[in-house]
Amino acid sequence: MNHLDYREKNGYERVEVTFNPCGQALNPDIGAIVAPTEPFQLVVYLANESNESFAGAANIENIAQTIVTSVGPSGPNTEYVYKLASAMRLLAPGVEDEHLFAVEEAVRRLDTDTNRDLL
């Protein structure tokens, strides 16, 4: 957790919540259930308007452009988006987070990293 607390130090509020998985997720590559099925505690970092880095309202293309051109101490922001979208698909199958997936799609269009499809 120390690593995450350091990475998310820029004005984010650290909040512990109970996560309720939607059900089981089958990984077809290994033929096994890979997502938890029981509720569990997790930590989320929330940014709000009082955060000095809060960008305010922006369209999907502007958000994607910012992500593609930004790198933090933990690595490229593109990697974060790809892994977040992947985790959503795994942990909440059938839940369509329209905003997240639209951002992911726009980032993929702009991302020139040839390794991006590995994430």
N, C-alpha and C positions, 0 to 999 in steps of 0.2 A: 504493500500500500504506500510505502514511502515514495516509491518511484512515481506512482500516480499523483500523490499529493504534490510532489515537486513539479510534475509536468502540468498539472492543472492549477497552478498557483496564481495565475493572472486574473484574480478577481472572481473566481468561481466559488459558489457555495457548495460545500461537501455535505450531502444528505444521504442517510441510510434509509432504504425503503425495502418493502417486501415485494419480490417479483413472483408473479403467478404465471408459470408457463402455460401456453395454450394447449399443449398435448405433446405427444411423442413426435420426434422427427427422425425419419429413417435416412441414413446416409447410404445411397445406392452403391457407392464405390466400395464400401466395406460390409454392406448388408447388416448394419447394426443400428440400434437406437443410440443416438448421440446427444440428445438434449435431455436435460432433467425434466421430470414430470411433476415433482412436488414443489411447492412454494419455497423460496429461499431468500435470505437477506443479501442485498448488494448495495454498493455505494454508487451514487450518481453525482455528477458535478453539474450544477446548474448555473447558467449565465442569465443575467437579467439586465434590465436597462441601467442599473447602477454600476455594472461592470464597465471599466474604462475601455475595454476592447469591444464592447457591444456595437455591432455594425448597424443595427436598426433594420428597417424594412429594406429588402433588396430582392430583385428578381432572380430566378434560377440561374440565368447566364452570368450575372454579376457574382453570385455566390460561387459558381463553378470557376470562374476566372480567378477569384481570390484564392480558392483552394489550390488550383493548379500552380500558382506562382508563390505558394507559401510553404515554408519548411520550418519546423520547430525543433527544439532540442531532442525530441523523440523520433524525428524523421519527417518524411514528406506528408503533408496533409492529405494528398491523394490516397496514400496507403490507409490512413485513418478512415476515410470515406468508404473505400472498398471493403475494409474489414468490418466496419459498422453495418453496412448493407448486408454483407454475408452473414453476420451474426443475427441480424433481424430475420433473415430468411430461415435460419436454422432454429432460432429460439421461438419464433412466432410464425410458423408456417401458416399460410393462408391470410395473414394480416398484411394488407397492402399499405405501406407507409408512402403515400403518394409523393410527399415532399422529399423524403430521403432518397427514394428511387429516382425521382426526376433529377435531383442534384447528382446522384451517382452517374446517371446516363449522360448528363451534360459534362461532367468531369471527364468521363471516358472519351467523349468526342474531342475534348481539348487536350487531353493528356498525350504527349508525344513519347512517353517512356515505353519502349518496346516490351518491357517486362510486365506491364500493367495487367495483362490478362492472366498472369500467374497468381494474382491476388483475388 
